[in-house]
Each structure stands twice: as structure tokens, then as C-alpha cells.
Amino acid sequence: MRHKTIENSSPFYVSFEIKPFIMIDSSELIDNDFLRQFEIKIDNHLAKIEYSLQDRKIFLTKLVIPEGIKDENFASEFLSAVFEQIDERNLSIVPTSPDIAKFVRRNRKYKRMLPVGLRI
């Protein structure tokens, strides 16, 4: 993380952290159907969500965010981009990964994508 110091007319200095923020462009998101995973490469690090597709349901089985990606909001941005792609295909989501299930619980707008009868 970078630190920045601001000087002003007073004898005190103000120091604060500048946290990197990663915006995900949907064009950067790849659905690798051969490996059955959504993936995005950020600074030579590959983040991915593994899945299994059955009928009109997509089972999201594993979320992998490399330690090299330091942005705290990256997982949410990544999951949102993946869910938007899945929604465009009119598929239901079945989150079997605890991290992905927690994301759905915190974001009510994606609960409509759950299959009928499935509650998280």
C-alpha cells in the first residue's frame, strides 16, 4: 500500500493510506467452459470461480482469489460480474461454496436467481 503525506500551513502532517481499487470490466471476464470456471487476470494473478453446469442450473463450487490481489472489494466486484453474465443466460445459481453463499445472502438482488425452493 502506498502512503501519502499532505503538507499544509500548520506544523502537523496528515498521513493516510491509499488503497488500490480494482474495477472489473465485463469484457475482461472469461468463461472458460473447458476448465469450467469464470476467470479474470489482474496483475498476473488469476482469480477464478469454478462451476458445474446441470440443466438450467449452475453450481458455483469454489472461489479462488490469489493473495496477490489486495483489494478488499475485489471478490464482491468479481462475483457481481459473474452473476450478471449468468443472469444474461437465464440460468439459476446454486452456490455450494460458503464464500459465494455468503455473498448471495448479503446481496438480496441475486436471491431471485436461486432455484425455486432453495434458501440460503
C-alpha positions as CSV (number, residue, x, y, z in Angstrom):
1,M,0.0,0.0,0.0
2,R,1.1,3.5,-0.7
3,H,1.1,6.2,1.9
4,K,0.6,9.9,1.0
5,T,1.5,12.8,3.2
6,I,-0.2,16.2,2.8
7,E,1.6,19.3,3.9
8,N,-0.3,22.3,4.9
9,S,0.5,25.6,6.7
10,S,0.2,24.1,10.1
11,P,3.2,22.3,11.7
12,F,1.3,19.0,11.5
13,Y,1.3,16.5,8.7
14,V,-1.6,14.4,7.7
15,S,-0.8,10.8,6.6
16,F,-3.3,8.4,5.1
17,E,-3.3,5.1,3.2
18,I,-4.2,4.9,-0.5
19,K,-5.8,1.6,-1.1
20,P,-5.8,0.2,-4.6
21,F,-9.2,-0.2,-6.2
22,I,-9.8,-2.7,-9.0
23,M,-12.7,-2.1,-11.3
24,I,-13.8,-5.2,-13.3
25,D,-14.8,-4.7,-16.9
26,S,-17.2,-7.4,-18.0
27,S,-15.1,-7.8,-21.2
28,E,-12.2,-8.9,-19.1
29,L,-14.2,-11.7,-17.6
30,I,-13.7,-15.1,-19.3
31,D,-16.0,-18.1,-19.1
32,N,-13.5,-20.9,-19.7
33,D,-16.0,-23.7,-20.4
34,F,-13.2,-26.3,-21.0
35,L,-12.0,-25.9,-17.4
36,R,-15.5,-25.0,-16.2
37,Q,-14.5,-21.7,-14.5
38,F,-15.0,-18.0,-14.8
39,E,-11.7,-16.3,-14.7
40,I,-10.1,-12.9,-14.7
41,K,-6.5,-11.9,-14.8
42,I,-5.4,-9.0,-12.6
43,D,-1.7,-8.0,-12.4
44,N,-0.6,-11.5,-13.5
45,H,-2.8,-13.2,-10.9
46,L,-5.7,-15.4,-11.9
47,A,-8.9,-15.2,-9.9
48,K,-11.5,-17.8,-10.7
49,I,-14.9,-19.3,-9.8
50,E,-15.2,-23.0,-10.6
51,Y,-18.6,-24.3,-11.6
52,S,-20.6,-27.3,-12.7
53,L,-23.5,-26.9,-15.2
54,Q,-26.6,-29.1,-15.0
55,D,-29.8,-28.5,-16.9
56,R,-30.6,-24.8,-16.4
57,K,-28.6,-24.6,-13.1
58,I,-25.0,-23.5,-12.5
59,F,-23.4,-24.9,-9.3
60,L,-20.8,-22.4,-8.1
61,T,-18.4,-24.7,-6.3
62,K,-15.2,-22.7,-5.5
63,L,-14.0,-19.1,-5.3
64,V,-10.2,-18.6,-5.7
65,I,-8.8,-15.1,-5.1
66,P,-4.9,-15.1,-5.1
67,E,-3.2,-13.4,-2.2
68,G,-1.5,-11.0,-4.7
69,I,-4.9,-9.2,-5.2
70,K,-5.1,-6.9,-2.3
71,D,-8.3,-5.0,-3.0
72,E,-10.8,-5.8,-0.2
73,N,-13.8,-5.3,-2.6
74,F,-12.4,-7.4,-5.4
75,A,-14.3,-10.6,-4.5
76,S,-17.7,-8.7,-4.5
77,E,-16.9,-7.0,-7.8
78,F,-15.8,-10.3,-9.3
79,L,-18.9,-12.2,-8.1
80,S,-21.2,-9.4,-9.3
81,A,-19.7,-9.5,-12.8
82,V,-20.0,-13.3,-12.9
83,F,-23.6,-13.2,-11.6
84,E,-24.5,-10.6,-14.3
85,Q,-23.2,-13.0,-17.0
86,I,-25.1,-15.9,-15.6
87,D,-28.3,-13.8,-15.4
88,E,-27.9,-12.9,-19.1
89,R,-28.1,-16.7,-19.9
90,N,-31.2,-17.1,-17.7
91,L,-29.5,-19.7,-15.5
92,S,-30.3,-20.4,-11.8
93,I,-27.4,-20.3,-9.4
94,V,-26.7,-22.9,-6.7
95,P,-23.8,-21.6,-4.5
96,T,-22.1,-24.6,-2.9
97,S,-19.1,-22.6,-1.8
98,P,-19.6,-20.9,1.6
99,D,-18.0,-17.6,0.4
100,I,-20.3,-17.4,-2.6
101,A,-23.4,-18.3,-0.4
102,K,-22.4,-15.5,2.0
103,F,-22.2,-13.1,-0.9
104,V,-25.8,-14.1,-2.1
105,R,-27.1,-13.7,1.5
106,R,-25.6,-10.2,1.6
107,N,-26.9,-9.2,-1.8
108,R,-30.6,-9.7,-2.0
109,K,-30.8,-8.8,-5.7
110,Y,-29.2,-12.1,-6.5
111,K,-31.5,-14.2,-4.4
112,R,-34.0,-14.2,-7.3
113,M,-31.5,-16.2,-9.3
114,L,-31.8,-19.2,-6.9
115,P,-33.9,-22.1,-8.0
116,V,-37.4,-22.4,-6.6
117,G,-37.3,-24.0,-3.1
118,L,-33.6,-23.3,-2.4
119,R,-32.9,-21.0,0.5
120,I,-29.6,-19.8,1.8
